[in-house]
Amino acid sequence: MCIRPAVDAAPAEAAAIDSVLDRFGTGALRLAARAGTAIVHLRAAQTYRERSPLLRRLAASLDEWPVPPAGLFVVDERTIYLRSISAMTVAHEFAHALDCALGGGLYLSGVDPRVRRAFAAAERFVTPYAASGLDEYFAEAMRAWVEVNDASSAWPRATRARLRAIDPAMAAIVESLFVTELAA
């Protein structure tokens, strides 16, 4: 059985993606592979709509946004699409894939009462983006747990220590996931 999600990328890009995924550990990689997670790196000038059957069918316009997303996870396809292979983008989108796999095809973050309570009670967030919704809260907490950051990012460094200090409830949830469901 494959323990890695399928990666559609050129060898150098695939190696960069793999080095980020390794931070999550074998258990997380195995869960993502079992859930059918795929990772697609968009080639230069390629659009999300060109690569995603669902986005093409929905006529999604996110490719025309003033700043299109660096990456996204399409739940119904179990696919991560990456315009950028920055470490932060790869880790964040892989965290969405894990959220979906942990939730059995739905985002765990949307249905788990522990995550919902932690989000509702949070007074501070590990990154500004974590405050934008339950799924982003979960993804940024997971990224902080594996401590993947980009040197060029203006956001505060997402680390375990920062997550524990700012949001101990969510840190405990993420830690429990890595000890149980995501253990190797």
C-alpha positions as CSV (number, residue, x, y, z in Angstrom):
1,M,0.0,0.0,0.0
2,C,1.2,3.5,-0.9
3,I,1.7,5.7,2.1
4,R,1.9,8.9,0.1
5,P,-0.7,10.8,-1.7
6,A,-0.4,10.7,-5.5
7,V,1.7,13.7,-6.7
8,D,1.3,15.1,-10.2
9,A,4.4,17.3,-10.6
10,A,7.7,17.5,-12.3
11,P,10.5,15.7,-10.3
12,A,12.0,18.8,-8.7
13,E,8.6,20.1,-7.7
14,A,7.5,16.7,-6.4
15,A,10.6,16.5,-4.3
16,A,9.9,19.9,-2.8
17,I,6.3,18.9,-2.0
18,D,7.4,15.6,-0.5
19,S,9.9,17.4,1.8
20,V,7.0,19.4,3.3
21,L,4.7,16.4,3.5
22,D,7.3,14.4,5.4
23,R,6.9,17.0,8.3
24,F,3.4,15.5,8.9
25,G,4.7,12.0,9.5
26,T,4.0,8.5,8.1
27,G,0.6,8.3,9.8
28,A,-0.7,11.4,8.2
29,L,0.7,10.4,4.8
30,R,-0.9,7.0,5.1
31,L,-4.3,8.5,6.0
32,A,-4.2,10.9,3.1
33,A,-3.3,8.1,0.7
34,R,-6.1,5.9,2.0
35,A,-8.5,8.8,1.5
36,G,-7.5,9.0,-2.1
37,T,-5.7,12.4,-1.8
38,A,-4.0,13.6,-4.9
39,I,-1.8,16.6,-5.4
40,V,-1.6,18.5,-8.6
41,H,1.0,21.2,-9.4
42,L,-0.3,23.6,-11.9
43,R,2.2,24.3,-14.7
44,A,3.0,27.9,-15.8
45,A,-0.1,29.8,-16.9
46,Q,-2.3,26.8,-16.2
47,T,-5.6,27.5,-14.5
48,Y,-7.4,25.7,-11.7
49,R,-10.3,25.3,-14.1
50,E,-8.1,23.5,-16.6
51,R,-7.0,20.9,-14.1
52,S,-10.1,20.5,-11.9
53,P,-13.1,18.7,-13.5
54,L,-15.3,20.1,-10.7
55,L,-14.2,23.7,-11.0
56,R,-14.6,23.5,-14.8
57,R,-18.1,22.1,-14.4
58,L,-19.0,24.8,-11.8
59,A,-17.4,27.5,-14.0
60,A,-15.5,28.7,-11.0
61,S,-14.0,32.1,-11.5
62,L,-11.2,32.0,-9.0
63,D,-8.6,32.0,-11.7
64,E,-9.8,35.6,-12.5
65,W,-9.5,36.9,-9.0
66,P,-7.1,39.8,-8.7
67,V,-4.8,37.5,-6.7
68,P,-5.7,33.8,-7.4
69,P,-5.2,31.4,-4.5
70,A,-1.7,30.0,-4.2
71,G,-3.3,26.6,-3.6
72,L,-6.7,25.0,-2.8
73,F,-8.2,21.7,-1.8
74,V,-11.2,20.5,-3.6
75,V,-13.1,18.3,-1.2
76,D,-15.3,16.4,-3.8
77,E,-12.1,15.5,-5.8
78,R,-9.9,14.8,-2.7
79,T,-7.3,16.9,-4.6
80,I,-4.9,19.6,-3.6
81,Y,-4.2,22.0,-6.5
82,L,-1.0,24.1,-6.1
83,R,-0.2,27.2,-8.1
84,S,2.7,27.7,-5.7
85,I,4.9,25.1,-4.0
86,S,6.0,27.3,-1.2
87,A,6.3,25.3,2.0
88,M,3.5,27.2,3.7
89,T,1.1,26.6,0.8
90,V,1.8,22.9,0.6
91,A,1.5,22.4,4.3
92,H,-1.7,24.5,4.6
93,E,-3.4,22.7,1.7
94,F,-2.3,19.3,3.0
95,A,-3.8,20.2,6.3
96,H,-7.1,20.7,4.5
97,A,-6.7,17.3,3.0
98,L,-6.1,15.8,6.4
99,D,-9.1,17.7,7.8
100,C,-11.3,16.0,5.1
101,A,-9.7,12.6,5.6
102,L,-10.2,12.8,9.4
103,G,-13.8,13.8,8.8
104,G,-14.5,10.8,6.5
105,G,-15.1,13.1,3.5
106,L,-16.3,16.1,5.3
107,Y,-14.1,18.6,7.1
108,L,-13.6,17.3,10.6
109,S,-13.3,21.0,11.7
110,G,-16.9,21.6,10.6
111,V,-18.4,18.8,12.6
112,D,-16.2,18.2,15.6
113,P,-17.7,20.0,18.6
114,R,-14.2,20.3,20.2
115,V,-12.8,22.3,17.2
116,R,-16.0,24.4,17.0
117,R,-15.8,25.3,20.7
118,A,-12.1,26.1,20.5
119,F,-12.7,28.4,17.5
120,A,-15.7,30.1,19.1
121,A,-13.7,30.7,22.4
122,A,-10.4,31.8,20.7
123,E,-9.4,35.3,21.6
124,R,-6.2,35.2,19.5
125,F,-5.1,33.1,16.5
126,V,-1.8,31.4,15.5
127,T,-1.9,33.4,12.2
128,P,-4.3,36.1,11.0
129,Y,-5.7,33.7,8.4
130,A,-6.7,31.2,11.1
131,A,-9.4,33.6,12.2
132,S,-11.2,33.5,8.9
133,G,-13.2,30.2,9.4
134,L,-13.2,26.8,11.0
135,D,-11.4,25.1,8.1
136,E,-8.7,27.8,8.0
137,Y,-8.4,27.6,11.8
138,F,-7.8,23.9,11.6
139,A,-5.3,24.1,8.7
140,E,-3.2,26.8,10.3
141,A,-3.1,25.0,13.6
142,M,-1.9,21.9,11.8
143,R,0.7,23.9,9.9
144,A,1.9,25.4,13.2
145,W,2.1,21.9,14.7
146,V,4.5,20.7,12.0
147,E,6.2,24.1,12.0
148,V,6.2,24.9,8.3
149,N,6.8,28.6,7.5
150,D,8.2,30.6,4.6
151,A,10.9,33.1,5.4
152,S,9.3,35.7,3.1
153,S,5.9,35.6,4.9
154,A,4.8,38.7,6.7
155,W,2.7,36.5,9.1
156,P,4.0,35.5,12.5
157,R,5.9,32.2,12.5
158,A,3.5,29.4,13.1
159,T,5.1,27.1,15.6
160,R,3.9,24.6,18.2
161,A,5.1,26.9,21.0
162,R,3.1,29.8,19.6
163,L,0.0,27.6,19.1
164,R,0.3,26.3,22.7
165,A,0.7,29.9,24.1
166,I,-2.0,31.5,22.0
167,D,-4.6,28.7,21.7
168,P,-4.0,25.9,24.2
169,A,-7.4,24.3,23.5
170,M,-6.6,23.9,19.8
171,A,-3.1,22.9,20.5
172,A,-4.4,20.0,22.7
173,I,-6.8,18.9,19.9
174,V,-4.1,18.9,17.3
175,E,-1.7,17.1,19.6
176,S,-4.4,14.4,20.3
177,L,-4.9,13.9,16.5
178,F,-1.2,13.4,16.0
179,V,-1.1,10.9,18.9
180,T,-4.1,8.9,17.8
181,E,-5.5,9.2,14.3
182,L,-2.2,10.4,12.7
183,A,0.2,8.2,14.6
184,A,2.6,6.1,12.5
